[in-house]
C-alpha cells in the first residue's frame, strides 16, 4: 500500500521528465547536493548545453567538446579501485574439500576487496576471467560502495559494512542513480581485474540489453578498443513476456583481451567443432557394416541431414573416401579480386581423360607446385570428366576446429541439472556454454577466475572439462556471502547464503563427475580451499606505531590480534610475498617449533615464540627463497643479533622477513 505524498507536485521533476521525453540526449544524472552523512544526492537533470543546441539553428558556444564517457562519481570509483585496504584472507579448513592437495580456491567476501588482495600474488597469472555480474534490470542488487567518504576516511575504513551490515542495495530505476550506481559498481572491479590477466588472457562478461552499451564503453576505456575480441549474441530462444517494445530473447557475451595482438599471434581464436568426434565415430560404424563405400556414403549423408544439432559447417562434411576419412569439397579458386600470378593458371589434367580441366576465372588458390603436391597426396577431387572444375578435399580429422561465431543458439537451462544435484538456485549460468568458452581460450594448466561466482557454474564447467580432457585447469571462485531470500527455496533447504550454495554445488558436482569418469580419478582435482576476507591479522600499532606513546607500547607487546592462528599469518604472508594461495603447504617440526613449508621449500615460515639459533640455522640450511618469522619470536637478544649472520653463512640469497 503506497503512502500519500502529502505535498504538491514537484514541477521541476515533471518538466525534466517532459523535456527528457522530447530530447533523450539531454537527459543526464547529476549530484544535487549531499546528505547529512556526506553521501551524494544524485537526481535526473537536463544538460542545458545539449538542450540549447537542440533548440538552435547554429552552433552554440559552450564548453569545448571532446569524446568522453563519464557519470557522477566516476573519479571516486577510480580512487576506490586504487585505494589500499588493510584486510587479509583467512583459511577455513572445515568448509574446504581436500584442503592440503587441491589447487582450486573458493573465496568469500566482497569481490572488490578480494581483487585488491589478489592483485600482487596473481598479477599476470589468470588466463581467463568469466563473470556474470548483476544485469541492472531495476530489480537486481548492486554493491553499495561508499563514495561519501573522503580519501583519509576511506583508507581508514577500507570499505567496511555499514551499521546495518548491508553491502547490497536494490537499484530501482526510480532512485535517480539507475545507471550511476551500476557503473560505479562495475568500473573499479573491471579495472582491478585487468591486472590479473596474463598477456594472452581474456575476459568474458555476460550482459543483457540494459547496460550492454555502457559495459562496452567501460571495457573500451579499461582494456582499449584495439583489444576487443567481439560480442557474442546469445539467442536463448525464450522471448521476454513483459516487454513493452521488441521482446528480447537474447543476451550478450562481451569479450576483450589483455593484449589482442599478443593473444592472436600465439593462439587462433577458434573452438572445437562440437560434433566432429560424433561424426567420425558414425562414419566408422557405417563403413564397418556396409557392403560398399557407395552404400556407406548414402547412409552417412542421410544421417548427417537428419541431425538437427549439426552446424552448417559440420553438415558440409557429408562424404567418406576410400580410406575411411570424412571430408568435404572446397573450391580452389583464387579468393582475391585481383587476378592471380601466371603460375596460378597452370591447368590440372584429369586423371582418366587426360584432358585439361577448367581453370577458375582469377586462377587457382595455390601455385602449380602446391597443386601437384596435393594431387600426389590425393587431396584433389576430380569430376567424372574434364568438364568439371576440381575441388580441394578437406578432411574433418584435420579441421576439428572452427572460428567462434558471433551468434550462439542455446535455449536450454541447467535447472534440471541443479535439481539432480539438490542445489536450489535461480537462473544459473549454463555449464556447457561456460565449458565451451573455457576450452576455446585456455590450456591445460591455466587459472580461470569468476568473481561473481553465484552458484559456481564456472567451477563445475572446469571440473567437467578436466575430466573429459585429462587437463588440470584451476579455478578461483569469489562470492559475497549474500543472504538467501527469506521466502526462497534455498533458505527452506537450509542454505543461509549464496556461498553455502556454491560450495555445496562444487562438492556435489565433483562427486558426480567422478562417478561418470572414474578413469580420471587419479588426476582430477574436485577439491577447493576456502578462504574468507577478514580484517588484517595485525594490531593497529603494527601500521602506525608513531601514533602511540612510548608508555603505552607495553599494551601491544604482541602486534598480532589475539584471535589469529599461525596459519592465518601464513596466508597474509603469502599474499604479501606473492606466493600462490593454492601452493602446497606442509607443517614440519624443527627444534620443537612448527615450521610451514610452502611450495616445496620456496617459503619457510615460523611464527612460534622462543625461536633458538639452532632452529634458525636448520631453516637457513634448507636455503628457502623466503624465510619469515615474528619479530618478537626470538628466544633472546643474542639470537636476534646472530640471525642475519646465520643466514649469511648458510643461505645468503634467502630473503628474510619478520612480522
VOGU-3710 file (C-alpha; in Angstrom, 3 decimals, decimal comma):
1> xxxxxxxxxx> 0,000/0,000/0,000  1,534/3,330/-1,090  1,642/6,258/1,312  0,185/9,618/0,336  2,867/12,162/-0,556  1,057/14,914/1,348  2,683/17,716/-0,680  2,223/19,382/-4,040  3,758/18,075/-7,248  7,387/18,988/-7,901
11> xxxxxxxxxx> 7,064/20,762/-11,240  10,813/20,698/-11,837  10,831/16,893/-11,814  7,784/16,901/-14,070  9,435/19,322/-16,516  12,657/17,312/-16,579  10,646/14,221/-17,431  8,834/16,042/-20,257  12,000/17,559/-21,731  13,746/14,193/-21,428
21> xxxxxxxxxx> 10,937/12,612/-23,423  11,437/15,195/-26,203  15,238/15,215/-26,101  16,582/11,975/-24,569  20,167/13,010/-25,322  19,752/15,991/-22,974  18,760/13,799/-20,025  21,568/13,059/-17,573  22,257/12,359/-13,881  23,954/14,937/-11,622
31> xxxxxxxxxx> 24,912/15,483/-7,997  22,297/17,842/-6,484  23,774/18,011/-3,025  24,856/15,944/-0,054  23,011/14,382/2,854  23,980/14,892/6,487  26,068/11,725/6,383  28,022/13,121/3,422  26,531/10,818/0,775  25,738/12,351/-2,600
41> xxxxxxxxxx> 22,169/13,066/-3,715  22,004/12,147/-7,402  18,953/13,076/-9,442  17,874/13,206/-13,082  18,695/16,551/-14,707  18,886/18,308/-18,062  22,165/19,059/-19,814  21,407/22,650/-20,820  24,290/22,860/-23,295  22,841/19,945/-25,210
51> xxxxxxxxxx> 19,313/21,376/-24,921  20,420/24,821/-26,182  21,999/23,189/-29,197  18,850/21,199/-29,894  16,869/24,477/-29,906  19,343/26,452/-32,013  19,933/26,562/-35,758  23,582/27,498/-35,285  26,481/26,150/-33,225  26,055/27,299/-29,634
61> xxxxxxxxxx> 29,160/28,391/-27,759  29,915/26,388/-24,657  32,447/24,017/-23,098  34,954/22,569/-25,541  33,601/19,324/-26,936  35,581/16,134/-26,642  34,848/12,435/-26,792  34,326/11,167/-23,275  32,340/8,710/-21,210  31,543/9,880/-17,724
71> xxxxxxxxxx> 28,989/9,748/-14,928  28,640/11,117/-11,369  31,323/9,817/-9,003  33,465/8,325/-11,773  36,594/9,906/-10,277  35,744/8,410/-6,905  35,272/4,993/-8,475  38,817/5,311/-9,850  40,019/6,261/-6,366  38,168/3,262/-4,983
81> xxxxxxxxxx> 39,987/0,929/-7,354  43,376/2,375/-6,447  42,980/2,791/-2,666  44,708/0,150/-0,462  42,914/-1,899/2,178  44,066/-3,411/5,464  42,465/-6,832/5,089  43,520/-10,413/4,649  42,262/-13,854/3,666  41,811/-16,433/6,413
91> xxxxxxxxxx> 41,739/-20,168/5,629  38,736/-22,266/6,621  39,585/-25,969/6,723  36,205/-27,192/7,886  34,415/-25,791/4,819  37,112/-26,836/2,342  37,381/-30,057/0,370  40,827/-31,693/0,211  42,471/-28,532/1,583  46,017/-29,930/1,577
101> xxxxxxxxxx> 46,092/-31,131/-2,046  43,669/-29,006/-4,056  44,814/-26,155/-6,286  41,348/-24,574/-6,502  40,184/-21,626/-4,395  36,787/-20,534/-3,129  36,959/-17,048/-1,614  34,143/-15,497/0,429  33,889/-11,732/0,589  33,307/-8,527/-1,332
111> xxxxxxxxxx> 34,923/-9,096/-4,715  36,386/-5,572/-4,704  38,361/-6,455/-1,569  39,320/-9,846/-2,986  40,587/-8,394/-6,260  42,772/-5,984/-4,308  44,126/-8,777/-2,131  44,890/-10,948/-5,149  46,451/-8,165/-7,183  50,099/-8,738/-6,281
121> xxxxxxxxxx> 50,030/-12,523/-5,942  48,065/-13,168/-9,143  49,379/-10,256/-11,191  49,509/-11,561/-14,768  48,639/-15,107/-13,643  44,984/-15,549/-14,693  44,378/-16,794/-18,240  40,639/-16,221/-18,289  38,065/-14,238/-16,319  34,457/-15,280/-16,857
131> xxxxxxxxxx> 31,832/-13,243/-14,985  28,072/-12,837/-14,947  27,567/-9,577/-12,996  24,186/-8,084/-11,994  22,314/-7,041/-15,139  20,701/-3,861/-13,710  17,152/-4,689/-14,711  15,703/-2,472/-11,996  15,343/-5,335/-9,536  18,922/-6,543/-9,300
141> xxxxxxxxxx> 21,206/-5,701/-6,429  24,443/-3,808/-6,866  27,326/-3,494/-4,438  26,972/-0,438/-2,259  30,461/1,013/-2,363  30,874/4,082/-0,176  31,663/7,198/-2,215  30,683/9,616/0,538  33,941/9,387/2,483  36,979/11,464/1,741
151> xxxxxxxxxx> 40,281/9,738/0,981  41,534/9,555/4,568  38,255/8,155/5,848  38,179/5,558/3,103  41,728/4,418/3,731  40,920/4,057/7,412  37,618/2,263/6,987  38,575/0,260/3,883  35,016/-0,187/2,710  33,605/-1,746/5,880
161> xxxxxxxxxx> 29,964/-2,754/6,160  27,532/-0,068/7,240  25,856/-0,067/10,671  23,154/-2,460/9,469  25,682/-4,762/7,836  24,360/-4,039/4,339  26,574/-4,079/1,272  23,904/-4,613/-1,371  21,211/-2,164/-2,444  18,361/-2,682/-4,848
171> xxxxxxxxxx> 18,972/-0,415/-7,818  15,456/0,661/-8,750  15,169/2,853/-11,839  13,181/5,384/-9,830  16,012/6,195/-7,439  17,753/8,605/-9,830  21,002/6,622/-9,765  19,963/3,791/-12,035  22,990/3,855/-14,328  25,289/5,676/-11,901
181> xxxxxxxxxx> 25,147/3,010/-9,199  25,747/0,190/-11,657  28,652/1,966/-13,363  30,271/2,809/-10,034  29,965/-0,850/-9,040  31,387/-2,466/-12,167  34,105/0,055/-13,120  36,608/-0,406/-10,247  36,191/-4,184/-10,337  36,990/-4,443/-14,041
191> xxxxxxxxxx> 39,863/-2,000/-13,600  41,421/-4,259/-10,958  40,606/-7,447/-12,847  42,589/-6,389/-15,901  45,871/-6,539/-13,981  45,321/-10,186/-13,072  45,184/-11,336/-16,714  48,152/-12,893/-18,478  49,419/-11,092/-21,582  47,358/-13,508/-23,677
201> xxxxxxxxxx> 44,486/-13,554/-21,191  40,830/-12,785/-21,940  37,748/-11,636/-20,062  34,199/-12,734/-20,913  31,258/-10,826/-19,422  27,619/-11,874/-19,638  25,177/-8,958/-20,018  21,656/-8,125/-21,158  20,319/-5,111/-23,057  20,044/-2,719/-20,097
211> xxxxxxxxxx> 23,760/-1,965/-19,691  25,395/-3,523/-22,755  26,329/-0,172/-24,316  27,772/1,164/-21,044  29,637/-2,075/-20,422  31,259/-1,899/-23,847  32,306/1,721/-23,258  33,816/0,821/-19,895  35,733/-2,049/-21,488  36,963/0,239/-24,274
221> xxxxxxxxxx> 38,293/2,596/-21,613  39,879/-0,073/-19,404  41,101/-2,632/-21,971  41,332/-0,403/-25,072  39,398/-0,521/-28,344  42,217/-2,426/-30,011  41,768/-5,321/-27,585  38,101/-6,005/-28,302  37,584/-9,572/-29,494  33,904/-9,101/-30,295
231> xxxxxxxxxx> 30,476/-9,624/-28,793  28,559/-12,884/-28,932  24,780/-12,593/-29,201  23,274/-15,463/-27,243  19,841/-16,412/-28,595  18,132/-18,017/-25,611  15,037/-18,961/-27,684  12,761/-17,543/-24,981  11,318/-14,036/-25,606  10,664/-11,936/-22,514
241> xxxxxxxxxx> 6,930/-11,850/-21,907  6,784/-8,462/-20,158  8,388/-6,418/-22,942  6,730/-3,144/-23,966  8,679/-2,950/-27,210  10,622/-5,636/-29,023  10,646/-8,754/-26,893  14,313/-9,544/-26,312  15,166/-13,220/-26,372  18,909/-12,732/-26,428
251> xxxxxxxxxx> 21,726/-11,701/-24,139  25,348/-10,820/-24,817  28,800/-12,129/-24,010  31,384/-9,349/-24,318  34,968/-10,476/-24,987  38,157/-8,443/-24,507  41,804/-9,457/-24,463  44,543/-8,094/-22,235  46,651/-7,791/-25,399  44,839/-8,871/-28,566
261> xxxxxxxxxx> 47,917/-8,741/-30,793  49,904/-10,917/-28,396  46,982/-13,309/-27,973  46,282/-13,803/-31,676  49,924/-14,394/-32,546  50,026/-17,247/-30,020  46,523/-18,700/-30,246  43,982/-18,628/-33,074  40,518/-17,589/-31,869  38,802/-20,898/-32,571
271> xxxxxxxxxx> 36,642/-23,510/-30,870  36,395/-27,278/-31,281  33,704/-28,459/-33,675  31,125/-29,723/-31,195  30,037/-32,782/-33,142  33,227/-33,720/-35,000  34,029/-36,790/-32,902  30,441/-37,988/-33,133  30,569/-37,652/-36,929  33,842/-39,574/-37,229
281> xxxxxxxxxx> 32,501/-42,342/-34,990  29,303/-42,643/-37,030  31,233/-42,827/-40,311  33,380/-45,669/-38,941  30,286/-47,571/-37,779  28,606/-47,271/-41,200  31,755/-48,327/-43,053  32,096/-51,443/-40,894  28,544/-52,615/-41,507  28,049/-51,507/-45,146
291> xxxxxxxxxx> 28,697/-53,748/-48,143  30,284/-50,971/-50,189  31,656/-47,448/-49,981  28,704/-46,219/-52,053  26,238/-47,639/-49,531  28,193/-46,199/-46,599  28,230/-42,755/-48,256  24,490/-42,878/-48,903  23,699/-43,869/-45,314  26,125/-41,321/-43,900
301> xxxxxxxxxx> 24,683/-38,452/-45,972  21,171/-39,353/-44,785  22,349/-39,452/-41,168  24,063/-36,049/-41,454  20,930/-34,437/-42,907  18,794/-35,881/-40,094  20,941/-34,380/-37,304  19,393/-31,146/-36,044  22,323/-30,287/-33,753  24,944/-30,080/-36,517
311> xxxxxxxxxx> 26,035/-26,632/-37,668  26,091/-25,720/-41,352  29,852/-26,075/-41,416  29,654/-29,533/-39,852  26,948/-30,715/-42,248  29,238/-29,897/-45,185  31,416/-32,866/-44,129  28,951/-35,368/-45,572  31,199/-37,746/-47,551  33,537/-40,652/-46,818
321> xxxxxxxxxx> 36,545/-41,504/-49,007  38,129/-44,872/-49,774  40,437/-44,511/-46,735  37,508/-44,013/-44,375  38,124/-40,277/-43,980  35,150/-37,924/-43,606  35,615/-34,966/-45,934  34,022/-32,032/-47,763  34,813/-30,469/-51,166  36,058/-26,865/-51,140
331> xxxxxxxxxx> 36,601/-24,523/-54,074  40,223/-23,900/-55,065  39,518/-20,572/-56,818  41,784/-17,573/-56,156  39,966/-15,694/-53,328  41,111/-12,132/-54,087  39,576/-9,647/-56,518  42,852/-9,056/-58,347  43,998/-11,627/-60,854  46,463/-14,233/-59,560
341> xxxxxxxxxx> 50,051/-14,554/-60,934  50,566/-16,594/-64,124  51,806/-19,650/-62,187  48,336/-19,914/-60,661  46,789/-20,577/-64,094  48,546/-23,874/-64,881  45,749/-26,338/-65,854  45,089/-29,575/-63,971  44,931/-32,738/-66,085  42,020/-35,100/-65,476
351> xxxxxxxxxx> 43,462/-38,472/-64,352  41,078/-40,519/-66,550  40,530/-38,490/-69,731  43,982/-36,895/-69,764  42,466/-33,549/-70,737  42,733/-30,140/-69,067  40,081/-29,194/-66,522  38,504/-25,704/-66,343  40,580/-23,061/-64,555  38,817/-20,542/-62,235
361> xxxxxxxxxx> 38,430/-17,095/-63,769  41,001/-15,467/-61,449  43,233/-18,535/-61,163  43,850/-21,266/-58,596  44,215/-20,611/-54,881  47,715/-22,170/-54,840  50,783/-22,115/-57,138  51,387/-25,015/-59,509  53,939/-26,787/-57,276  51,443/-26,882/-54,401
371> xxxxxxxxxx> 48,689/-28,125/-56,707  50,862/-31,003/-57,920  51,738/-31,895/-54,326  48,028/-32,000/-53,431  47,376/-34,334/-56,381  50,100/-36,722/-55,163  48,541/-36,741/-51,678  45,081/-37,480/-53,105  43,667/-34,180/-51,859  42,224/-33,015/-55,220
381> xxxxxxxxxx> 38,690/-34,087/-56,134  38,187/-34,514/-59,890  34,776/-34,896/-61,539  33,683/-37,703/-63,866  35,480/-35,978/-66,719  37,458/-32,842/-67,548  34,347/-30,635/-67,824  34,023/-30,319/-64,028  36,270/-27,889/-62,147  38,283/-29,798/-59,498
391> xxxxxxxxxx> 37,856/-29,073/-55,771  40,130/-29,431/-52,786  39,391/-32,253/-50,317  39,187/-31,072/-46,699  39,389/-33,889/-44,146  37,350/-33,493/-40,977  40,125/-35,011/-38,855  42,430/-32,173/-39,988  39,787/-29,494/-39,360  38,452/-30,270/-35,900
401> xxxxxxxxxx> 38,260/-26,557/-35,008  36,261/-23,640/-36,376  36,047/-19,875/-35,918  33,957/-18,719/-32,966  30,730/-17,274/-34,426  29,073/-14,117/-33,130  25,760/-15,959/-32,741  25,119/-18,583/-30,083  21,915/-20,570/-30,188  21,025/-22,247/-26,920
411> xxxxxxxxxx> 17,582/-22,145/-25,402  18,068/-24,603/-22,576  18,886/-24,166/-18,908  20,618/-26,122/-16,174  17,596/-26,190/-13,858  17,265/-29,972/-14,168  20,994/-30,428/-13,579  20,847/-28,395/-10,369  17,764/-30,283/-9,210  19,664/-33,528/-9,754
421> xxxxxxxxxx> 22,465/-32,141/-7,582  19,969/-30,902/-4,990  21,016/-27,271/-5,488  18,274/-24,577/-5,366  19,371/-21,582/-7,454  17,531/-19,349/-9,928  18,884/-18,576/-13,426  22,318/-20,220/-13,185  24,844/-19,926/-15,993  24,878/-22,908/-18,351
431> xxxxxxxxxx> 27,719/-25,360/-17,719  28,118/-26,404/-21,367  28,370/-22,815/-22,615  30,921/-21,851/-19,969  32,903/-25,023/-20,732  32,856/-24,268/-24,458  34,427/-20,848/-23,957  36,908/-22,009/-21,339  38,067/-24,691/-23,780  38,480/-22,099/-26,554
441> xxxxxxxxxx> 40,644/-19,666/-24,594  42,610/-21,706/-22,055  45,117/-24,540/-21,960  45,649/-27,486/-19,652  47,170/-25,798/-16,577  45,623/-22,323/-16,782  43,828/-20,430/-13,999  40,221/-19,265/-14,517  38,679/-16,600/-12,257  34,987/-15,852/-11,667
451> xxxxxxxxxx> 34,443/-13,045/-9,155  30,641/-13,100/-9,434  30,566/-16,824/-8,760  26,899/-17,261/-7,841  26,142/-20,991/-7,872  29,730/-21,742/-9,038  28,836/-22,796/-12,595  32,348/-21,872/-13,755  33,931/-24,243/-11,240  31,544/-27,003/-12,354
461> xxxxxxxxxx> 32,444/-26,401/-16,003  36,183/-26,542/-15,316  35,943/-29,821/-13,406  33,870/-31,266/-16,250  36,443/-30,135/-18,833  39,310/-31,526/-16,781  37,602/-34,918/-16,562  36,924/-35,086/-20,295  40,314/-33,799/-21,496  42,573/-35,031/-18,670
471> xxxxxxxxxx> 43,631/-31,431/-18,092  44,436/-29,511/-14,908  42,786/-26,114/-15,209  42,401/-24,385/-11,845  39,552/-22,158/-10,678  39,226/-19,224/-8,311  35,619/-18,541/-7,316  34,765/-15,313/-5,467  31,363/-14,613/-3,954  29,907/-12,251/-1,372
481> xxxxxxxxxx> 28,034/-14,275/1,289  24,759/-12,632/0,279  21,888/-13,901/2,402  19,272/-16,002/0,639  15,757/-14,594/0,440  13,556/-15,476/3,397  10,934/-16,930/1,014  13,376/-18,768/-1,244  13,673/-22,490/-1,785  17,348/-22,134/-0,923
491> xxxxxxxxxx> 16,607/-20,968/2,614  13,995/-23,690/3,012  16,698/-26,195/2,037  18,983/-24,837/4,756  21,253/-22,552/2,699  21,684/-19,282/4,589  23,728/-17,546/1,899  24,859/-17,950/-1,693  28,356/-19,102/-0,680  26,868/-22,150/1,011
501> xxxxxxxxxx> 25,070/-22,966/-2,251  28,206/-22,523/-4,336  30,396/-24,690/-2,115  27,826/-27,461/-1,965  27,404/-27,377/-5,736  31,140/-27,765/-6,345  31,259/-30,653/-3,878  28,209/-32,419/-5,361  29,217/-31,783/-8,973  32,716/-33,086/-8,305
511> xxxxxxxxxx> 31,409/-36,349/-6,886  29,008/-36,765/-9,823  31,770/-36,129/-12,375  33,992/-38,708/-10,701  31,184/-41,252/-10,862  30,798/-40,575/-14,593  34,554/-40,502/-15,274  36,224/-42,973/-12,881  39,215/-43,161/-15,230  40,070/-39,559/-14,279
521> xxxxxxxxxx> 40,120/-40,217/-10,530  43,912/-40,347/-10,328  44,313/-36,774/-11,611  41,012/-34,913/-11,307  41,002/-32,157/-8,674  37,469/-31,765/-7,298  38,538/-30,021/-4,100  38,691/-26,358/-3,139  40,478/-24,355/-0,469  38,067/-21,951/1,268
531> xxxxxxxxxx> 39,416/-18,533/2,218  37,427/-15,714/3,803  38,003/-11,962/3,719  38,615/-10,511/7,167  40,340/-7,569/8,794  44,111/-7,672/8,913  45,801/-10,022/11,378  47,868/-7,152/12,713  47,062/-4,707/15,518  46,757/-1,038/14,557
541> xxxxxxxxxx> 50,078/-0,351/16,250  51,769/-2,507/13,584  50,847/0,011/10,891  51,029/3,267/12,871  53,479/2,869/15,776  54,207/6,604/15,793  50,635/7,317/16,886  51,142/5,528/20,235  53,008/6,963/23,203  56,028/5,032/24,442
551> xxxxxxxxxx> 54,489/4,233/27,828  51,512/2,620/26,056  53,619/0,336/23,864  53,696/-2,382/26,527  49,976/-2,810/25,930  50,915/-4,048/22,479  53,697/-6,465/23,340  52,205/-8,651/20,633  51,376/-6,807/17,428  49,129/-9,650/16,224
561> xxxxxxxxxx> 45,437/-9,872/17,074  44,789/-12,485/19,766  42,192/-14,452/17,767  44,522/-15,183/14,834  46,265/-18,509/14,227  49,728/-19,173/12,765  48,006/-20,351/9,573  46,134/-17,028/9,365  49,508/-15,289/9,492  50,884/-17,620/6,842
571> xxxxxxxxxx> 48,214/-16,719/4,300  48,689/-12,998/4,846  52,422/-13,516/4,351  51,726/-15,469/1,145  49,619/-12,562/-0,113  52,311/-10,026/0,751  55,098/-12,057/-0,856  53,195/-13,058/-3,976  53,064/-16,790/-3,241  50,104/-18,518/-4,916
581> xxxxxxxxxx> 47,366/-19,244/-2,388  46,921/-22,716/-3,838  50,535/-23,655/-3,099  51,242/-26,905/-1,300  51,636/-26,344/2,456  53,398/-28,797/4,768  53,912/-28,482/8,511  57,207/-29,733/9,912  58,773/-29,648/13,359  62,262/-28,180/13,671
591> xxxxxxxxxx> 63,800/-27,953/17,121  60,374/-28,333/18,691  58,977/-25,411/16,669  56,295/-25,652/13,992  57,531/-24,512/10,577  55,387/-24,043/7,455  56,989/-25,339/4,273  55,244/-23,693/1,316  55,685/-24,656/-2,333  58,337/-27,293/-1,585
601> xxxxxxxxxx> 60,776/-25,058/0,243  60,126/-21,794/-1,599  58,853/-20,218/1,636  59,646/-21,368/5,171  57,776/-19,591/7,969  57,877/-19,998/11,733  55,567/-17,973/13,980  56,274/-19,753/17,284  57,837/-17,926/20,210  61,274/-18,571/21,741
611> xxxxxxxxxx> 62,896/-19,494/18,449  66,514/-20,513/19,058  69,643/-20,138/16,951  69,519/-23,879/16,285  66,044/-23,549/14,693  67,150/-20,584/12,585  70,267/-22,467/11,484  68,274/-25,524/10,418  65,883/-23,329/8,411  68,780/-21,477/6,790
621> xxxxxxxxxx> 70,425/-24,777/5,808  67,312/-25,594/3,721  68,023/-22,445/1,663  64,452/-21,222/1,049  63,785/-18,260/-1,227  61,830/-16,613/1,619  62,166/-17,104/5,388  59,634/-15,401/7,657  59,493/-15,088/11,463  57,687/-12,992/14,036
631> xxxxxxxxxx> 59,716/-10,025/15,185  59,067/-10,930/18,824  59,728/-14,654/18,435  63,498/-14,710/19,012  64,430/-16,530/22,210  66,911/-13,859/23,269  68,714/-10,720/22,129  71,730/-12,802/21,148  69,578/-14,930/18,853  68,244/-11,781/17,216
641> xxxxxxxxxx> 71,788/-10,446/16,876  73,038/-13,672/15,247  70,003/-14,011/12,963  71,487/-12,233/9,946  74,905/-13,837/10,377  73,389/-17,333/10,386  71,680/-16,717/7,056  74,755/-15,053/5,593  76,665/-18,222/6,429  74,233/-20,872/5,196
651> xxxxxxxxx> 71,897/-19,120/2,726  72,922/-15,568/1,884  70,416/-15,302/-1,004  67,376/-16,056/1,175  65,030/-13,084/1,542  64,410/-12,682/5,286  61,212/-11,096/6,612  59,727/-10,543/10,079  56,222/-9,615/11,221
//
